Amino acid sequence: MLAAVLDIRGWLEADRNTPFAERLQRDRKIGRTLTERSSVEQVLGWWQQVGSIPSEVPASSAPDAAPDAAPGIRVAHACTMSGVVLLLLGFVAGVAVSGAAFAYEGQYPVNLFTLLGVLVGLPLLFLAVTLLMLLWPLRGVGGLRSAMAGLNLGRWVGSWLDRSLNVALFAAFQPSGPQSAFARWQLLVFSQWFAIGFFLGVLVLGFLLVAFTDLAFGWSTTLDLDAERVFGWVRVVSMPWAAWLPVATPDLALVETSRYFRLEDDGMPLSRVAVLGTWWPFVLAAVACYGLLPRVLFLMFCHWRLHRAVQQLLLDHPEVTALLDRLNSPLISLDASAEDEDLQAPVASLPAMPAADRDAEGDAVIIVWNGSVASETAVSWSQRMLGTPARTSLSLGVLQDESEQRALLETSGASASRILLFTKGWEPPLLEFMDFLGLLREHFGSSCSLTIVPLNLQKTGVDAADREVWSQALGRLRDPRLYVVEAVS
């Protein structure tokens, strides 16, 4: 899905050069055929059909271009190959580390405490710290978080992908937002593939050493620990597999026999050495249960969160928000004499709307700013295009103070799915207008689509220069559900 999301974002950004009227007509036509309910499904359904309209496809996404040339596909393939490479690197690292941990010269057995501490204890501690910082963010640990990020192999891979693919998805993300969530979960996926490869290397080498060498395991400590206490710990560690794999559950006799001391000069009898080798099922089971299994489960969780982050990465893009409004909203025009086919079509031919919007008593609020157009014209147009009257039509302007504006907005209710705001296009958006936009967001919330329609003196559209001024000024607000629409004459 990542490839589609990145290609859709790039396609829509290139599609800005297409006149808005053409985009609106194209997307409304596609929107009529969509049966998907969720926003993500609608966008993906649109993406499957938009390739069948060659004349509308931007040059950067022309149908005759090689599929592998699409930036989304290149990034998705690079992420997949990075995961495979990290898995192999982790396997090599696991073989190297376990080879040192299993080192056995024949004089003394492999110390179980050291072996499990290196192969299981430290990786499990790192995973616990990662989960703690991920699920329960702590204040005042920014330095520790930065240090761990610097040691994170996934972050290194992300930085390399940013440079090699000329993207800004991993290392250059903001502290919050959808791109940050995507980068965080993708880098965690990278790290887990390396960890899984590491434990697979440990298990493979451990089994080979058991099969082709005479490994012996024991335990030794300067602490005042008796065999019964160590056996209690071993029994707790073995609980996950004790019922169905008893061979990997040592008994008290094995624990007592396995203790050794460095100052023993006589060596161990062969019968005792043979018994010490029976620890290997416990060792491999512990590595699989407490090393490999948690990483597999965490990888599945990270993939689930990554999928959600990719969806949010798509939906939070301003151009995607505008696309959804074009798919589900009727064409806007103030010229009743227009001969556009969609304008003359009956209400039944309008694009399908979600049931919640279709059955609502009216989900649009029309606002006329500074007398840019007659309220009767706006109401008549709303009746014609939506098939139902708007919830209300308001006339507001700079001559009203904030308290009066709030009082008028209260008459429209506290919710609406879209707001159509008509204004004079030849007047630039001054501070009073920007403050009013903030008031609208405060009253209706961030989920409401806010469409600004600047008009010229003839009330048929807006001059190109004026529209550019409005687009640039409103673009600085970084509101994903706010965009400028040019009226169609």
Helices and strands as residue ranges (DSSP letters): H 2-14, G 15-17, H 20-33, H 39-50, G 54-56, G 59-61, G 67-69, H 71-101, E 110-111, H 112-116, I 117-121, H 122-135, H 142-151, H 153-165, H 178-212, E 217-218, H 227-237, H 239-242, G 246-248, H 252-258, H 270-276, G 277-279, H 280-287, I 288-292, H 293-315, H 318-328, H 341-344, G 347-349, H 355-358, E 364-369, H 375-386, E 392-396, H 402-410, E 418-424, H 431-444, E 449-455, H 464-475, E 482-484
